[in-house]
Amino acid sequence: RMLSSLEGELGAGFSVDFLKVDTEGFDVKVLKGAEQWFAEGKIKQGSIEWIDRRLQVGDSDPMLTARGLGEFGDRYGYDFYFLSHAKHFLLAEGMGPAALEPMAGWSNMGFIRRDHPDYDKLVSPATTFAADCL
């Protein structure tokens, strides 16, 4: 469905508690399509499947990089973080290839508004900033 038709059905003042995106490699495009919702803070939290841009042959969209997603989050007040079996890694300034290596290929990522009332409960206290893992 188009987001504009969803907005019409949901009515004014709606919000999305959790947005789960799993579109087999097109998740970033869905986020870009919902950019206005992010700008307006309508989406509280969610998850996507992130595929390393190295696997996206011929696509140079900067949002296909971890840095690009981090910048997208910064623009609208969200934190993106990798969800791995061993540890959660928040995207952080200066994050290099060593921090990303465990997530090479694809990984699930979560995102949450920084002003979410339960931010500290939902983003595990064990979460490590990826920059600290270099």
N, CA and C atoms as a LAMMPS dump frame, in Angstrom:
ITEM: TIMESTEP
0
ITEM: NUMBER OF ATOMS
402
ITEM: BOX BOUNDS ff ff ff
-5.0000000000000000e+02 5.0000000000000000e+02
-5.0000000000000000e+02 5.0000000000000000e+02
-5.0000000000000000e+02 5.0000000000000000e+02
ITEM: ATOMS id mol type element x y z
1 1 1 N 0.817 -1.194 0
2 1 2 C 0 0 0
3 1 3 C 0.854 1.248 0
4 2 1 N 0.352 2.264 -0.573
5 2 2 C 1.025 3.555 -0.559
6 2 3 C 0.819 4.207 0.816
7 3 1 N 1.845 4.879 1.323
8 3 2 C 1.728 5.526 2.63
9 3 3 C 0.629 6.569 2.649
10 4 1 N 0.428 7.262 1.521
11 4 2 C -0.621 8.279 1.488
12 4 3 C -1.999 7.656 1.698
13 5 1 N -2.231 6.458 1.145
14 5 2 C -3.536 5.826 1.358
15 5 3 C -3.656 5.32 2.797
16 6 1 N -2.554 4.888 3.394
17 6 2 C -2.592 4.486 4.802
18 6 3 C -2.907 5.677 5.698
19 7 1 N -2.303 6.813 5.395
20 7 2 C -2.584 8.016 6.18
21 7 3 C -4.059 8.36 6.134
22 8 1 N -4.655 8.218 4.964
23 8 2 C -6.08 8.504 4.82
24 8 3 C -6.938 7.596 5.687
25 9 1 N -6.563 6.33 5.77
26 9 2 C -7.326 5.385 6.585
27 9 3 C -7.086 5.591 8.08
28 10 1 N -5.862 5.981 8.443
29 10 2 C -5.517 6.128 9.855
30 10 3 C -6.015 7.438 10.454
31 11 1 N -6.181 8.45 9.626
32 11 2 C -6.671 9.74 10.095
33 11 3 C -5.566 10.603 10.687
34 12 1 N -5.903 11.82 10.983
35 12 2 C -4.93 12.783 11.515
36 12 3 C -4.488 12.369 12.914
37 13 1 N -3.255 12.683 13.237
38 13 2 C -2.744 12.442 14.578
39 13 3 C -2.349 11.006 14.874
40 14 1 N -2.294 10.153 13.869
41 14 2 C -1.922 8.764 14.107
42 14 3 C -0.437 8.658 14.451
43 15 1 N -0.065 7.557 15.077
44 15 2 C 1.341 7.234 15.276
45 15 3 C 1.509 5.733 15.115
46 16 1 N 2.731 5.33 14.856
47 16 2 C 3.057 3.922 14.654
48 16 3 C 3.934 3.494 15.832
49 17 1 N 3.432 2.557 16.645
50 17 2 C 4.199 2.108 17.802
51 17 3 C 5.433 1.321 17.386
52 18 1 N 5.276 0.418 16.42
53 18 2 C 6.398 -0.405 15.971
54 18 3 C 6.232 -0.687 14.482
55 19 1 N 7.239 -0.324 13.707
56 19 2 C 7.223 -0.559 12.265
57 19 3 C 8.21 -1.669 11.947
58 20 1 N 7.702 -2.819 11.512
59 20 2 C 8.547 -3.951 11.126
60 20 3 C 8.618 -3.969 9.613
61 21 1 N 9.834 -3.832 9.078
62 21 2 C 10.029 -3.832 7.633
63 21 3 C 10.888 -5.036 7.272
64 22 1 N 10.395 -5.856 6.365
65 22 2 C 11.159 -7.008 5.865
66 22 3 C 10.749 -7.194 4.413
67 23 1 N 11.431 -6.457 3.546
68 23 2 C 11.046 -6.435 2.133
69 23 3 C 12.156 -6.98 1.234
70 24 1 N 12.925 -7.939 1.774
71 24 2 C 13.933 -8.659 0.992
72 24 3 C 14.861 -7.745 0.204
73 25 1 N 15.553 -6.86 0.934
74 25 2 C 16.548 -6.013 0.302
75 25 3 C 16.076 -4.611 -0.039
76 26 1 N 14.803 -4.334 0.161
77 26 2 C 14.268 -3.013 -0.169
78 26 3 C 13.866 -2.222 1.079
79 27 1 N 14.329 -2.663 2.24
80 27 2 C 13.929 -2.04 3.497
81 27 3 C 14.301 -0.568 3.563
82 28 1 N 15.499 -0.227 3.096
83 28 2 C 15.936 1.171 3.122
84 28 3 C 15.031 2.03 2.246
85 29 1 N 14.591 1.486 1.131
86 29 2 C 13.677 2.228 0.259
87 29 3 C 12.343 2.48 0.969
88 30 1 N 11.899 1.532 1.78
89 30 2 C 10.672 1.733 2.554
90 30 3 C 10.876 2.869 3.558
91 31 1 N 12.038 2.882 4.234
92 31 2 C 12.321 3.967 5.18
93 31 3 C 12.312 5.315 4.48
94 32 1 N 12.923 5.36 3.307
95 32 2 C 12.941 6.623 2.553
96 32 3 C 11.531 7.03 2.155
97 33 1 N 10.705 6.064 1.806
98 33 2 C 9.32 6.361 1.456
99 33 3 C 8.517 6.882 2.636
100 34 1 N 8.937 6.5 3.843
101 34 2 C 8.257 6.941 5.064
102 34 3 C 8.997 8.103 5.724
103 35 1 N 9.888 8.756 4.989
104 35 2 C 10.727 9.808 5.574
105 35 3 C 9.904 10.904 6.242
106 36 1 N 8.779 11.278 5.677
107 36 2 C 7.942 12.317 6.288
108 36 3 C 7.432 11.858 7.647
109 37 1 N 7.104 10.58 7.768
110 37 2 C 6.648 10.053 9.051
111 37 3 C 7.762 10.13 10.087
112 38 1 N 9.007 9.857 9.654
113 38 2 C 10.142 9.995 10.566
114 38 3 C 10.325 11.456 10.956
115 39 1 N 10.241 12.344 9.988
116 39 2 C 10.415 13.773 10.245
117 39 3 C 9.38 14.287 11.243
118 40 1 N 8.174 13.753 11.17
119 40 2 C 7.088 14.174 12.057
120 40 3 C 7.064 13.382 13.362
121 41 1 N 7.973 12.417 13.526
122 41 2 C 8.031 11.622 14.753
123 41 3 C 6.873 10.662 14.917
124 42 1 N 6.237 10.28 13.812
125 42 2 C 5.065 9.401 13.89
126 42 3 C 5.44 7.951 14.202
127 43 1 N 6.659 7.565 13.88
128 43 2 C 7.119 6.191 14.113
129 43 3 C 7.941 6.182 15.387
130 44 1 N 7.528 5.383 16.364
131 44 2 C 8.212 5.372 17.658
132 44 3 C 9.447 4.472 17.64
133 45 1 N 9.315 3.3 17.043
134 45 2 C 10.428 2.358 16.983
135 45 3 C 10.142 1.317 15.916
136 46 1 N 11.138 0.498 15.611
137 46 2 C 10.922 -0.541 14.625
138 46 3 C 12.17 -1.323 14.324
139 47 1 N 12.079 -2.142 13.285
140 47 2 C 13.234 -2.932 12.856
141 47 3 C 13.207 -3.106 11.346
142 48 1 N 14.409 -3.273 10.815
143 48 2 C 14.578 -3.523 9.384
144 48 3 C 15.605 -4.625 9.22
145 49 1 N 15.674 -5.146 8.01
146 49 2 C 16.741 -6.056 7.632
147 49 3 C 17.716 -5.222 6.812
148 50 1 N 18.927 -5.053 7.32
149 50 2 C 19.939 -4.24 6.644
150 50 3 C 20.825 -5.144 5.816
151 51 1 N 21.004 -4.812 4.546
152 51 2 C 21.886 -5.565 3.661
153 51 3 C 23.035 -4.656 3.276
154 52 1 N 24.238 -5.116 3.551
155 52 2 C 25.447 -4.35 3.264
156 52 3 C 25.419 -3.872 1.82
157 53 1 N 25.703 -2.59 1.61
158 53 2 C 25.638 -2.016 0.261
159 53 3 C 26.556 -2.731 -0.711
160 54 1 N 27.58 -3.414 -0.21
161 54 2 C 28.474 -4.14 -1.126
162 54 3 C 27.708 -5.229 -1.878
163 55 1 N 26.569 -5.619 -1.326
164 55 2 C 25.751 -6.636 -1.996
165 55 3 C 24.767 -6.016 -2.977
166 56 1 N 24.645 -4.692 -2.95
167 56 2 C 23.693 -3.986 -3.798
168 56 3 C 24.413 -3.481 -5.046
169 57 1 N 24.751 -4.36 -5.936
170 57 2 C 25.526 -4.007 -7.127
171 57 3 C 24.796 -2.945 -7.937
172 58 1 N 25.507 -1.866 -8.24
173 58 2 C 24.946 -0.814 -9.076
174 58 3 C 24.096 0.197 -8.341
175 59 1 N 23.932 0.039 -7.042
176 59 2 C 23.126 0.988 -6.284
177 59 3 C 24.049 1.779 -5.369
178 60 1 N 24.142 3.08 -5.585
179 60 2 C 25.07 3.909 -4.812
180 60 3 C 24.35 4.765 -3.77
181 61 1 N 23.143 4.422 -3.417
182 61 2 C 22.381 5.166 -2.419
183 61 3 C 23.146 5.173 -1.094
184 62 1 N 23.49 6.355 -0.566
185 62 2 C 24.255 6.399 0.683
186 62 3 C 23.516 5.804 1.878
187 63 1 N 22.19 5.705 1.819
188 63 2 C 21.461 5.095 2.936
189 63 3 C 21.662 3.593 3.006
190 64 1 N 22.288 3.008 1.981
191 64 2 C 22.583 1.583 2.034
192 64 3 C 23.831 1.297 2.855
193 65 1 N 24.439 2.325 3.409
194 65 2 C 25.593 2.144 4.282
195 65 3 C 25.155 2.371 5.729
196 66 1 N 25.9 1.805 6.66
197 66 2 C 25.608 2.026 8.076
198 66 3 C 25.715 3.511 8.395
199 67 1 N 26.711 4.179 7.837
200 67 2 C 26.867 5.614 8.069
201 67 3 C 25.642 6.379 7.55
202 68 1 N 25.158 6.002 6.388
203 68 2 C 23.979 6.662 5.823
204 68 3 C 22.755 6.497 6.698
205 69 1 N 22.553 5.302 7.246
206 69 2 C 21.422 5.092 8.151
207 69 3 C 21.6 5.902 9.428
208 70 1 N 22.835 5.959 9.924
209 70 2 C 23.105 6.755 11.117
210 70 3 C 22.786 8.219 10.895
211 71 1 N 23.15 8.73 9.726
212 71 2 C 22.865 10.129 9.398
213 71 3 C 21.363 10.368 9.253
214 72 1 N 20.661 9.413 8.664
215 72 2 C 19.208 9.491 8.55
216 72 3 C 18.601 9.575 9.953
217 73 1 N 19.056 8.704 10.845
218 73 2 C 18.567 8.723 12.219
219 73 3 C 18.858 10.036 12.919
220 74 1 N 20.077 10.542 12.747
221 74 2 C 20.451 11.816 13.374
222 74 3 C 19.559 12.957 12.908
223 75 1 N 19.241 12.942 11.619
224 75 2 C 18.408 14.01 11.054
225 75 3 C 17.047 14.086 11.74
226 76 1 N 16.511 12.931 12.123
227 76 2 C 15.146 12.899 12.636
228 76 3 C 15.034 12.477 14.102
229 77 1 N 16.177 12.335 14.8
230 77 2 C 16.139 12.039 16.227
231 77 3 C 15.961 10.572 16.573
232 78 1 N 16.518 9.682 15.761
233 78 2 C 16.427 8.243 16.002
234 78 3 C 17.821 7.655 16.175
235 79 1 N 17.911 6.573 16.932
236 79 2 C 19.116 5.753 16.981
237 79 3 C 18.83 4.461 16.246
238 80 1 N 19.751 4.082 15.365
239 80 2 C 19.717 2.785 14.696
240 80 3 C 20.764 1.908 15.354
241 81 1 N 20.49 0.629 15.493
242 81 2 C 21.457 -0.267 16.107
243 81 3 C 21.342 -1.651 15.481
244 82 1 N 22.498 -2.308 15.392
245 82 2 C 22.532 -3.678 14.881
246 82 3 C 22.035 -4.618 15.968
247 83 1 N 21.28 -5.606 15.559
248 83 2 C 20.83 -6.656 16.461
249 83 3 C 21.584 -7.926 16.076
250 84 1 N 22.548 -8.309 16.864
251 84 2 C 23.274 -9.546 16.582
252 84 3 C 22.999 -10.507 17.725
253 85 1 N 23.408 -11.75 17.549
254 85 2 C 23.166 -12.746 18.593
255 85 3 C 23.991 -12.457 19.843
256 86 1 N 25.168 -11.877 19.653
257 86 2 C 26.074 -11.676 20.772
258 86 3 C 25.869 -10.337 21.477
259 87 1 N 25.562 -9.29 20.713
260 87 2 C 25.585 -7.952 21.283
261 87 3 C 24.784 -7.001 20.41
262 88 1 N 24.287 -5.931 20.979
263 88 2 C 23.663 -4.863 20.21
264 88 3 C 24.698 -3.774 20.011
265 89 1 N 24.789 -3.233 18.803
266 89 2 C 25.733 -2.178 18.504
267 89 3 C 24.989 -0.949 18.011
268 90 1 N 25.067 0.144 18.738
269 90 2 C 24.499 1.395 18.244
270 90 3 C 25.4 1.947 17.153
271 91 1 N 24.822 2.509 16.108
272 91 2 C 25.62 3.182 15.096
273 91 3 C 26.215 4.422 15.732
274 92 1 N 27.502 4.634 15.502
275 92 2 C 28.181 5.756 16.145
276 92 3 C 29.146 6.417 15.18
277 93 1 N 29.401 7.679 15.426
278 93 2 C 30.35 8.447 14.62
279 93 3 C 31.698 7.747 14.602
280 94 1 N 32.325 7.689 13.437
281 94 2 C 33.658 7.118 13.32
282 94 3 C 33.685 5.599 13.292
283 95 1 N 32.539 4.972 13.135
284 95 2 C 32.491 3.525 13.123
285 95 3 C 33.201 3.008 11.877
286 96 1 N 34.139 2.131 12.047
287 96 2 C 34.931 1.641 10.934
288 96 3 C 34.623 0.207 10.568
289 97 1 N 35.343 -0.32 9.563
290 97 2 C 35.1 -1.674 9.071
291 97 3 C 35.232 -2.753 10.135
292 98 1 N 36.128 -2.569 11.109
293 98 2 C 36.306 -3.596 12.146
294 98 3 C 35.03 -3.791 12.951
295 99 1 N 34.318 -2.708 13.233
296 99 2 C 33.077 -2.799 13.994
297 99 3 C 31.969 -3.425 13.165
298 100 1 N 32.016 -3.214 11.846
299 100 2 C 30.955 -3.719 10.97
300 100 3 C 31.182 -5.158 10.541
301 101 1 N 32.391 -5.659 10.659
302 101 2 C 32.709 -6.99 10.137
303 101 3 C 31.779 -8.089 10.653
304 102 1 N 31.424 -8.096 11.963
305 102 2 C 30.512 -9.151 12.426
306 102 3 C 29.152 -9.102 11.744
307 103 1 N 28.791 -7.945 11.152
308 103 2 C 27.495 -7.807 10.505
309 103 3 C 27.609 -7.808 8.989
310 104 1 N 28.753 -8.233 8.456
311 104 2 C 28.952 -8.222 6.998
312 104 3 C 27.859 -9.047 6.324
313 105 1 N 27.411 -8.572 5.198
314 105 2 C 26.352 -9.252 4.451
315 105 3 C 25.007 -8.666 4.815
316 106 1 N 24.388 -9.191 5.858
317 106 2 C 23.111 -8.636 6.278
318 106 3 C 22.987 -8.769 7.788
319 107 1 N 22.117 -7.981 8.345
320 107 2 C 21.868 -8.016 9.777
321 107 3 C 20.507 -7.385 10.037
322 108 1 N 19.902 -7.788 11.121
323 108 2 C 18.701 -7.083 11.56
324 108 3 C 19.137 -5.825 12.29
325 109 1 N 18.384 -4.767 12.097
326 109 2 C 18.656 -3.505 12.781
327 109 3 C 17.374 -3.023 13.444
328 110 1 N 17.546 -2.433 14.598
329 110 2 C 16.429 -1.794 15.272
330 110 3 C 16.596 -0.29 15.191
331 111 1 N 15.531 0.419 15.414
332 111 2 C 15.613 1.875 15.514
333 111 3 C 14.571 2.349 16.514
334 112 1 N 14.885 3.475 17.159
335 112 2 C 13.991 4.008 18.182
336 112 3 C 14.195 5.511 18.266
337 113 1 N 13.109 6.218 18.518
338 113 2 C 13.214 7.674 18.727
339 113 3 C 13.979 7.92 20.015
340 114 1 N 14.879 8.878 19.97
341 114 2 C 15.692 9.186 21.154
342 114 3 C 14.859 9.742 22.3
343 115 1 N 13.704 10.331 21.984
344 115 2 C 12.852 10.869 23.053
345 115 3 C 11.755 9.89 23.477
346 116 1 N 11.857 8.643 23.051
347 116 2 C 10.887 7.617 23.446
348 116 3 C 10.908 7.497 24.969
349 117 1 N 9.749 7.524 25.633
350 117 2 C 9.734 7.506 27.102
351 117 3 C 10.4 6.262 27.707
352 118 1 N 10.437 5.169 26.972
353 118 2 C 11.057 3.941 27.48
354 118 3 C 12.392 3.641 26.808
355 119 1 N 13.033 4.671 26.262
356 119 2 C 14.291 4.473 25.538
357 119 3 C 15.285 3.649 26.345
358 120 1 N 15.51 4.031 27.605
359 120 2 C 16.518 3.352 28.418
360 120 3 C 16.153 1.906 28.719
361 121 1 N 14.877 1.603 28.76
362 121 2 C 14.448 0.226 29.006
363 121 3 C 14.529 -0.608 27.726
364 122 1 N 14.187 0.02 26.59
365 122 2 C 14.121 -0.719 25.338
366 122 3 C 15.481 -0.912 24.681
367 123 1 N 16.361 0.062 24.831
368 123 2 C 17.715 -0.087 24.317
369 123 3 C 18.522 -0.61 25.497
370 124 1 N 18.838 -1.865 25.413
371 124 2 C 19.463 -2.575 26.518
372 124 3 C 20.645 -1.813 27.11
373 125 1 N 20.753 -1.809 28.433
374 125 2 C 21.925 -1.192 29.068
375 125 3 C 23.234 -1.85 28.618
376 126 1 N 23.141 -3.06 28.085
377 126 2 C 24.345 -3.757 27.614
378 126 3 C 24.747 -3.325 26.207
379 127 1 N 23.932 -2.467 25.596
380 127 2 C 24.247 -2.01 24.233
381 127 3 C 25.574 -1.29 24.229
382 128 1 N 26.378 -1.595 23.24
383 128 2 C 27.706 -1 23.103
384 128 3 C 27.721 -0.101 21.887
385 129 1 N 28.293 1.084 22.034
386 129 2 C 28.487 1.928 20.87
387 129 3 C 29.541 1.288 19.993
388 130 1 N 29.251 1.108 18.737
389 130 2 C 30.162 0.419 17.842
390 130 3 C 31.525 1.085 17.789
391 131 1 N 31.594 2.397 17.967
392 131 2 C 32.874 3.083 17.943
393 131 3 C 33.791 2.566 19.045
394 132 1 N 33.242 2.084 20.134
395 132 2 C 34.039 1.542 21.228
396 132 3 C 34.585 0.153 20.911
397 133 1 N 34.132 -0.438 19.824
398 133 2 C 34.526 -1.803 19.487
399 133 3 C 35.637 -1.851 18.447
400 134 1 N 36.163 -0.714 18.06
401 134 2 C 37.208 -0.694 17.032
402 134 3 C 38.496 -1.26 17.561
